[in-house]
Amino acid sequence: MKVNFYKDRSLFYATIPIREQATKGKWDFRLTNVYMIAILDFQYDENEERQKFLRSVDLKN
């Protein structure tokens, strides 16, 4: 079974608790950790996702 836009929807729903931590007005930007645990009823093909995106990681001092 193919599920469209799984990664996009996951990211959207994971940002909700982050947004709720932001108070209106002046705040100090200290956020508590947010974890997302997904229980899937389909096979998620990460290799297929990697082909769609360019990832570049650089370690700098």
Buried (B, 14 or more C-beta within 10 A) or exposed (E): EEEEEBEEEEEEEEEEBEEEEEEEEEEEEEEEEEEEEEEEEEEEEEEEEEEEEEEEEEEEE
